[in-house]
Structures are given as structure tokens and as C-alpha cells.
Amino acid sequence: MPSIRFHLDISPELYLSYYQGAVRSVIATGRDGRRVQFPADRLRPFVTHDGVRGEFELEFDVNHKFVALRRV
């Protein structure tokens, strides 16, 4: 499956706006320069007291629909 790797560094305060629904999508720039946009609720499994930080890989299908997100 196609995928894109990117780094996120979202503070707890900023993630609160995602959680409260004020922000619905996350836009990130991949290591290869491509931009990706996905629903903010996909980050919930990765939220800690420090927010959301780390290297991630998003998989998508041939129609560019979300398949999976995982920390790498």
C-alpha cells in the first residue's frame, strides 16, 4: 500500500483544539515533501500528557483513502 512518513510535534494545548472539534484535520508534510491531510481523531491512540510527538506513517489506498496510521 502507498504510504507517507512524517514527524508530528503537537503540544497538549494545541491537541485540545483538535479534541474539542475546533480543528477537524491535521495537515503534515512528509519526509519526501508531499503533504498529507487526515482526520484529527485518528491521533487519539497516540495522545500522551506531552501531546502527540514522534515519527508516523500513514497508509492509504490507491484512491488516497485512509487505511492506517502508526508510530514508527
N, C-alpha and C positions, 0 to 999 in steps of 0.2 A: 504494500500500500504506500502511496505517496505520503511524505511527512515533512515537517519543518521543525527545526530546533531553534530555541530562543531562550533568553535569560529574562527572568522577571524579578523585580525588586519593588514590591508593593507594600507600603507601610500599613500598620494596623488601622490607622486613621483613614487612609485612602480606601482600604478594603471595606471599611464600614459603609462608604457611599455605594459600593457595589452591593453589599449585603442588604442595604435598605432599599435598593431598587432605583436609586437616583442615577446610577450608571448601569447600563444593561450589558455592554460589550467591552471586551478587552481587545486592544489593538497592540500587537507586538511586532518587532522587526526581527526576522530570523537571522541566524549567523551568516546566511548567504545573501542577505539584503532584501529578501522577499518579506512582504508584510502579511500578517495574518490577523483575522478578526474572529472572535468566538464568544459565545455567551459567558458572562461573568460567573454564572452559577456553576460552571464546570470547574472552578477553582476551589470550591468548598472543601473537597477532601484534602487539600494542601495547605489550608489556613492554620497558622500557629499564632502564638502570642506575639511573634515578631512580624506578622503579616504573611505575605507569600513571597518567598525568595528561593531562587535556585534556577537550575537549567531544566527545561521542559522540552518534550517532543509531542507535537500534535499530529495525529494521523488523520487523514481524510480520504474519501473515496475519489473515484475518477470524476465525479460531479462536484467535487470540492465541498462535500458534506462531512460534518464532524463524525469521526469514528471513535477516537480515543485520545486521552491526554494523560501523559505520565511524566513523572520526575525522572531525570536521567543523571 
